[in-house]
Amino acid sequence: MKKDKANKILGLIAVCINALLVLNSLYWYYAYNFTNIMYLVMYPNRVLLVNALLGIVGIVISILLYKNKVSTKLFLIVTLIIWLITFSNYFFPMY
C-alpha cells in the first residue's frame, strides 16, 4: 500500500516535469520559427523537437508508473536517461 502511494506521487511529479520540458521545447520552436524576433543564440530545431519527443516519452512512462504497469526501477532508469539527454542537449547540443 505504501509503495503504491509512492509510485503515484513519483509519477505525478515526473509528469509535471516532463510536461514542462515539452512545453518549453515547443515554445522555443514556435518563438524561433513563427515570430519576427532575432535571437543571438538559437538551438537547432532538431534539438528542440527531439527534446519535445523525449518529454512525451517521459510522460508516457510516468503514466505507466502511476497505473503500476512498470516497476519503479525501470521508471527511474528510463526517466534519468531521458532527463540527462534532454538537459545536456540544452547546454551541449550534440546533433
MITOR-430156 format. One record per residue: residue in one letter; y, x, z negated of N, C-alpha, C in turn. Coordinates in nm, 2 decimals. Each point is the difference from the previous one (the first is absolute). Layout:
N
A,Y,X,Z,Y,X,Z,Y,X,Z
...
END
This chain:
95
M,-0.12,0.08,0.00,0.12,-0.08,0.00,0.13,0.09,0.00
K,-0.01,0.10,-0.08,0.12,0.09,-0.01,0.02,0.08,0.13
K,-0.11,0.04,0.07,0.01,0.07,0.12,0.05,-0.09,0.11
D,-0.04,-0.13,0.00,0.05,-0.09,0.10,0.15,-0.02,-0.01
K,0.05,-0.01,-0.12,0.15,-0.01,-0.02,0.07,0.12,0.05
A,-0.06,0.12,-0.03,0.07,0.13,0.04,0.00,0.01,0.15
N,-0.11,-0.05,0.07,0.00,0.00,0.15,0.10,-0.09,0.06
K,0.03,-0.11,-0.06,0.10,-0.09,0.05,0.14,0.05,-0.02
I,0.03,0.07,-0.11,0.13,0.06,-0.02,0.02,0.11,0.09
L,-0.10,0.09,0.01,0.01,0.12,0.09,0.01,-0.05,0.15
G,-0.07,-0.10,0.04,0.01,-0.06,0.13,0.14,-0.05,0.03
L,0.06,-0.07,-0.09,0.13,-0.06,0.02,0.11,0.11,0.01
I,-0.01,0.10,-0.09,0.09,0.11,0.01,-0.01,0.07,0.13
A,-0.12,0.03,0.05,-0.02,0.07,0.13,0.05,-0.09,0.11
V,-0.02,-0.13,0.00,0.05,-0.09,0.11,0.15,0.01,0.00
C,0.07,0.00,-0.11,0.15,0.01,0.00,0.04,0.13,0.06
I,-0.06,0.11,-0.04,0.04,0.14,0.05,-0.02,0.01,0.15
N,-0.12,-0.05,0.04,-0.03,0.00,0.15,0.09,-0.09,0.08
A,0.04,-0.11,-0.06,0.09,-0.09,0.07,0.14,0.07,0.02
L,0.04,0.07,-0.10,0.12,0.07,0.01,0.00,0.11,0.10
L,-0.12,0.07,0.01,-0.02,0.10,0.11,0.01,-0.06,0.14
V,-0.06,-0.12,0.01,0.00,-0.07,0.13,0.15,-0.04,0.04
L,0.06,-0.06,-0.10,0.14,-0.05,0.02,0.10,0.11,0.03
N,-0.02,0.11,-0.07,0.09,0.12,0.02,-0.02,0.06,0.14
S,-0.12,0.01,0.04,-0.03,0.06,0.14,0.05,-0.10,0.11
L,-0.02,-0.13,-0.02,0.04,-0.09,0.10,0.15,-0.01,0.00
Y,0.07,0.01,-0.11,0.14,0.00,-0.01,0.06,0.12,0.08
W,-0.05,0.12,-0.02,0.05,0.11,0.07,-0.03,0.00,0.14
Y,-0.11,-0.06,0.04,-0.03,-0.01,0.14,0.10,-0.09,0.07
Y,0.03,-0.11,-0.07,0.10,-0.10,0.06,0.14,0.07,0.00
A,0.03,0.07,-0.11,0.14,0.06,0.00,0.01,0.11,0.11
Y,-0.10,0.07,0.02,0.01,0.11,0.11,0.01,-0.06,0.14
N,-0.08,-0.11,0.02,-0.01,-0.04,0.14,0.08,-0.12,0.04
F,0.05,-0.08,-0.09,0.07,-0.12,0.03,0.14,-0.02,-0.05
T,0.05,0.11,-0.05,0.14,0.00,-0.05,0.08,0.11,0.07
N,0.13,0.00,0.00,0.08,0.10,0.07,0.05,0.11,-0.10
I,-0.07,0.02,-0.10,0.03,0.10,-0.10,-0.06,0.13,0.04
M,0.08,0.11,0.00,-0.06,0.13,0.04,-0.03,0.07,-0.13
Y,-0.13,0.05,-0.01,-0.04,0.07,-0.12,-0.01,0.15,0.03
L,0.03,0.08,-0.10,-0.01,0.15,0.02,-0.15,0.04,0.00
V,-0.08,-0.06,-0.09,-0.14,0.04,-0.01,-0.08,-0.13,0.02
M,-0.10,0.00,0.09,-0.08,-0.12,0.02,-0.15,0.04,0.00
Y,-0.08,-0.09,-0.06,-0.14,0.02,0.01,-0.05,-0.05,0.13
P,-0.10,0.06,0.05,-0.06,-0.05,0.13,-0.06,-0.14,-0.02
N,0.01,-0.08,0.11,-0.05,-0.13,-0.01,-0.15,-0.01,-0.04
R,-0.08,0.10,0.05,-0.14,-0.01,-0.02,-0.03,0.03,-0.15
V,0.08,0.08,-0.07,-0.01,0.02,-0.14,0.02,-0.13,-0.08
L,0.11,-0.07,0.04,0.03,-0.12,-0.07,-0.10,-0.11,0.02
L,-0.06,-0.01,0.12,-0.10,-0.10,0.03,-0.13,0.04,-0.06
V,-0.04,0.12,-0.01,-0.12,0.04,-0.07,0.01,-0.02,-0.15
N,0.12,0.02,-0.05,0.02,-0.03,-0.15,-0.01,-0.15,-0.02
A,0.05,-0.08,0.09,-0.01,-0.14,-0.02,-0.15,-0.05,0.01
L,-0.07,0.06,0.09,-0.14,-0.04,0.01,-0.08,0.05,-0.12
L,0.03,0.12,-0.05,-0.07,0.04,-0.12,0.04,-0.09,-0.12
G,0.12,-0.05,-0.01,0.04,-0.09,-0.10,-0.08,-0.13,0.01
I,-0.02,-0.05,0.12,-0.08,-0.12,0.02,-0.15,0.02,-0.04
V,-0.05,0.12,0.03,-0.14,0.03,-0.05,0.00,0.00,-0.15
G,0.10,0.06,-0.06,0.01,0.00,-0.15,0.01,-0.14,-0.06
I,0.07,-0.09,0.07,0.01,-0.13,-0.05,-0.14,-0.07,0.00
V,-0.07,0.02,0.11,-0.13,-0.06,0.02,-0.10,0.05,-0.11
I,0.00,0.14,-0.02,-0.09,0.05,-0.10,0.04,-0.04,-0.14
S,0.13,-0.02,-0.02,0.04,-0.05,-0.13,-0.04,-0.15,-0.03
I,0.00,-0.08,0.11,-0.04,-0.14,-0.02,-0.15,0.00,-0.02
L,-0.08,0.09,0.07,-0.14,0.01,-0.03,-0.03,0.04,-0.14
L,0.08,0.09,-0.06,-0.02,0.03,-0.14,0.03,-0.12,-0.09
Y,0.11,-0.07,0.03,0.04,-0.12,-0.08,-0.12,-0.10,0.00
K,-0.07,-0.01,0.11,-0.11,-0.10,0.01,-0.13,0.06,-0.04
N,0.00,0.12,-0.05,-0.12,0.07,-0.05,-0.10,0.02,0.11
K,0.04,0.03,0.13,-0.09,0.03,0.11,-0.03,0.15,0.01
V,0.09,0.08,-0.05,-0.02,0.15,0.01,0.01,0.05,-0.15
S,-0.06,0.12,-0.01,0.00,0.06,-0.14,0.14,0.07,-0.02
T,0.03,0.02,-0.12,0.12,0.07,-0.04,0.01,0.14,0.05
K,-0.11,0.07,0.00,-0.01,0.14,0.05,0.04,0.00,0.15
L,-0.06,-0.08,0.08,0.03,0.00,0.14,0.14,-0.04,0.03
F,0.05,-0.10,-0.08,0.14,-0.04,0.01,0.10,0.12,-0.03
L,-0.03,0.07,-0.10,0.09,0.11,-0.04,0.00,0.11,0.10
I,-0.12,0.03,0.05,-0.01,0.11,0.11,0.07,-0.04,0.12
V,-0.02,-0.12,0.05,0.07,-0.04,0.13,0.15,-0.01,-0.02
T,0.04,-0.06,-0.11,0.14,-0.02,-0.03,0.08,0.13,-0.02
L,-0.06,0.09,-0.07,0.07,0.13,-0.02,0.00,0.08,0.13
I,-0.10,-0.01,0.08,0.01,0.07,0.13,0.11,-0.06,0.09
I,0.00,-0.13,0.00,0.10,-0.07,0.08,0.14,0.03,-0.04
W,0.03,0.00,-0.14,0.13,0.03,-0.05,0.03,0.15,0.02
L,-0.09,0.09,-0.01,0.02,0.14,0.03,0.05,0.02,0.14
I,-0.07,-0.06,0.10,0.03,0.01,0.14,0.14,-0.06,0.02
T,0.02,-0.12,-0.05,0.13,-0.07,0.03,0.12,0.08,-0.06
F,-0.01,0.04,-0.13,0.11,0.07,-0.06,0.02,0.14,0.06
S,-0.11,0.07,0.04,0.02,0.13,0.07,0.06,-0.02,0.14
N,-0.02,-0.11,0.06,0.06,-0.02,0.14,0.15,-0.02,-0.01
Y,0.05,-0.05,-0.11,0.14,-0.01,-0.02,0.07,0.13,-0.02
F,-0.07,0.10,-0.06,0.06,0.13,-0.03,-0.03,0.10,0.10
F,-0.12,-0.01,0.06,-0.05,0.10,0.10,-0.07,-0.08,0.11
P,0.08,-0.06,0.10,-0.06,-0.07,0.10,-0.09,0.08,0.09
M,-0.13,-0.03,0.00,-0.10,0.09,0.06,-0.04,-0.05,0.14
Y,0.04,-0.12,0.04,-0.03,-0.04,0.13,0.11,-0.07,0.07
END
